[in-house]
Amino acid sequence: MRFWKTLVAAGLLAASGSVHAQEYPSGPVRIIVPFEAGDAIDGTARLLADVMANEFGSPVIVQNIPGGGGAAGTAEALRSPADGQTLLMASTGALTARPILSTSGYQTSDFKPIANLVDQPIGLAVAASSPYQTLGELVEAAKAGTLSYSTPAPGSTQHVSMADFASKNGLTLNHVGGQGGRGAITKALTGEVDFAFVGASNYIGLADGGQLRVLAVATPERLPFLSDAPTFKEAGFDFNASVWFGLVVPQQTPEGPTEALRATVEKVAQSDKATELYEKLNFEPNYMAADAFQTRIDESVEQNRRILTELGLVK
């Protein structure tokens, strides 16, 4: 009799655990965006939050924690309870380059993937008053003397990739962190730096208004929203670069909440509503499920470590 009572008790405990797993989320879900409110990726996060809230029947809140090129918000996500109630909108630089460059308070391996969402193409632009009319002219000037440029932050994908481009082409460049994409553009517009290298979608209104000139985009083909700007390859340089954005959670998050998030994000991220917003914000939709996204994260870590080591920034 005692044996059967033990079995029944064990069965009840297992059932209880299953019920609790199915009760996810048990309260509001938070998406940390480690960039300023109003940034393009912030809009994507807010759309996902709205649709996910409908799916979960529970509030999904977007919290902006800018600073350190995404490092501040990324570190905050890791400090949060690993219960599936907090997600991070991760970016290439913050998740895979900053931990290599400096003591950021986290490692890439501290997180596990939910899904890659979008890619953001990058472009190089100068103020309208700049003497450089083409990428070739700017490159020649950077070979003859030192030019300065701005990106969203030290350790950002834009910073690492431009440093790599400079090294391979014999350019002398001085990097200035721009306090986000808009800050980087402001530095170029005011003449504090010679050019900006940020997400190309940041340039649209300014390029149309004649305030700046996009000399090249680091994409295989021209961008439909900046069709006058040649690619780096068209300008004579074999160079591509983009930033990816995706959702991750702390590594210790239980499998139940993790799988619930993956299933919901897969449904939401590939919806017509999401695709329309991506295109409106001039992102390239690029949904990747967890395994493919993890492979991409690993490849980004390897690439960033190689580049930063070659540049002498890490040992």
N, C-alpha and C positions, 0 to 999 in steps of 0.2 A: 504493500500500500504506500509506504514511504517513497518507493521508487517511482510509482505513478504520480504521486503528488509533486515530486521533483520535476518530472517530465512536463506536467501541466504548468507548473510555475515557470519553467524555462520557456515553454511555448508562449505564455502570456508576456514574458519579458521581450521575447523576439518580436511578437506582434506589436507591443508598445513601441519598440525601437523603430519598426517599420512605419507606424503611424506618425511618429515624430519626424522621420525623414520626409514623409509626404507632406508635412505641415510647412515645409519651406516655401516662401520665406515666413519667418515668425514675426516680422515687423518690417519697418521701412528698409529699403535697400538703398545704398549710397554708391554713386559713381563719382570717384574723384577724378577731376580733370586738372592735371598739373600745369595748367596754363591760364591766362587771363580770361575772364568772362568776355564774351563777344568774339573771341578767337574762333576761326572757322571750325575747328574740331569740337569746340564747345557746343556749337549748333547741332552737330551730329550726335553728341552725347545726350542732348536734351530731347531730340527726337526719339532716340532709343529709350530714354527714360519714360517718355509718355506711353510708348507702345508696350514696353515691358510692364508698366504699372497695370495696364489693362489685362495683360496675360496673367500676372501674378495676383491681381486683386489686392495689391498692397502698394503704398506709395514708393516711388523710385525717385530719389533726390540727387541732383547734380551739385557737387561742391567744388568750387574752383580754389585750388591751392597753388598759385604760381610761385616761381622762385627757383633759381639755380638751373634754368633750362629744363625744368620738369623734375629735378631731383627732389625738391621739397615735397611735392605732392606724392611722388613715388615712395619716399621714405615714410610719409604719413600713412599710406595704404598698408605698408608692412607692419606698422605699429598697431594697426587696427585688429580687432579680434578676427581670427581666421575661421569665420562661421558662415561665409558666403553672403553676408549682408553688406560687405564692402568690396567694390570692384575698382580697378584702376584703368583709366584710358591711357594705355602705355604708348610711348613713341620710341622710335629706333634709338635716338641719341640718349634719352634719359634712362632707358632700360638696359641698353647694351654697350654704350660708350662711357657714360659717366662713371660706372663702377671701375672701369679700367683706368681712367684718368686720375681719379681722386677718391678720397674716403667719403663716400656719399651716404653711408649709413645703411647700405643694402648691396646685395649682389644680384645679378640677373637670375641666378638659380633660386633665389628666395621666392620666386613667383612661378605659377603655372598658367598655361594659356587657356583662355575661353575661345577666342576667335580673332583672327585678323579681320579688319573691317574695310579700310580704305588705304590708298596710297596718295601722297601729295607730291606732285612734280615740283621741281625747284628751278628758279630762274635767276639770272644775273642782271642787275639793273643799275643804271647811273641816273643822277639828276639830269634834268633837261639842259642845265647849264654846263654839264660836263663836256670837256673837249673830246671825249672818246665817242666816236660814232659807231664803231664796230668792236666786236670781241677781239679781233686781230690787233687793232690799235691799242687796246687796253693791255693785251698780253705783251706787246712789244715795249710798252712803257714800263711794265712790271719787270721786264728783263733788264731794262736800262737803269732803273732805280726802284725805290721802295714805294709800293702803293698800300693803302689801308682799305680794309673791308669790314663789314659788319654782318653778323648772323644772329639768330635768336639768342644764342648763349654759347659759352665755351663748352666743348664736348657735344654740341648738337651735331646731327648728321650733316648739316650745312657746313659747320666748321671743319669737321673731320674730312669730308669729301673735298672741300676747297683746298685744304692744306695738302691733301694728296695730289690734287690737280697741279698746285703750285710746284710741289716737289718734282713731279714728273716732267714739268715743262720749263723748269729753271727760272721760276718767278720768285721775286722777293716781296712778300706780303706781310703786313702787320694786321693781326686780327683784333677786332674790338667787339666784345659782346654787346648785344643791342637791347637787352631786357625785353625779349620777345620779338616776334616778327615785325610788329608795327614799330617797335623801338629801333630795330635795325634799319628799317626803311627811313625813319625820321633822320637818323644819322647820315644817311646818303643824301637825303633831300636838303639838309642844312649844310652840307659840305664838310661835315666832321670826318667822313670817310670818303674814299673814292668810289666805292660801289657797295651794293648790298647783295647778299646771296641768301634768299629766303624762299619760302613756299610761293610758287608763281601766282597763285590765286590772290595773294596780297597786293599784287601790282595792278589789278584790272582797272579800278577807277582812276588811279593816278596815271596810268599809261594812256587811257582814253582822254584824260584831261590835259595831257601834255606836260605833266609835272615831272615825269621821269621817262626814261627810255630803256626798254628791255633789250639788252644786247644779245642774249641767247638763253635758251631753255635747255636744261640737262635731261632731255627726253629723247627717245628714239625717233619720234615724229613731232611735228609742230603741234602746238596746243590749239584747239579750236577757239578758245577765248583769248588767245594772244597770237593770232595767226600771222601777224607781221614779224614776229620774233623768230629768227632762225634757230635751229638746234645747234648745239655745240659742234656736232659732226658736220653740219652744213657750213659752219664757220671754220672748219679745218681741224677740229679736235675731237678725238674719239673718247667721249666722256658722257656718262649718264649718272644721275643721282636722284633719289627720291626718298621721302620719309614715309614709313608705314605707321599706322595707328591701329591698335587692337586692344581688346579687353583681357586683363589677367586678374588673378586673385592670389593671395598669399599661398605659398606652397603647402602649408598645413591645413588648408581648407578641406573638410571632409568630402568624400566622393559624392554623397547624396546631393548636397547643394551645388557642387561643381557640375555634375551632370545635368541638373535642372537648369542651371544657367546656360550651359552649352546648347541644350535643346531649344530654350527660349530665344537666345541670341541668334541661333541659326535661322529660326523662323522670322524674327524681326529684321535682321540685317539684310535678308534677301527679299524683303517685301517691296512692292512697287513704291510705297511711300518713302521707304529708306533710299531706294535708288534715285528717285526724283530729287530728294534732298542732297544726296551726294553730288549729283550733277549740277544742281543749283549752286552749291558751294565750291564747284570745280575740283572736287576730289575724283579719283579714279576708283570705282567700286572694285574691291578685291577680297571678297569673303574667302577665308581659309578656316577650315575646321581645326580643332585643337592640335592634332598630330602634325598637320602641314604647317601650322603656325609655329609650333615648337621647333621644327626644322628650320624655319626662316629665322627665328630668334637665334638659334645656335650658329647659323651661317653669318648673321650680323655680328655676333660676338667675335667670331674668328676673323672676319674682315676688318673690324675695327681694331682688334688687337694687332693684326698684321700691319695696318697702316700706321697706327700710333707708335708701334715699335720701330718701324722703318723711319719715322720722323724723329725718333729719339725722345719721345714724350713719355714712354714707359720702358721699363727694363724687363 
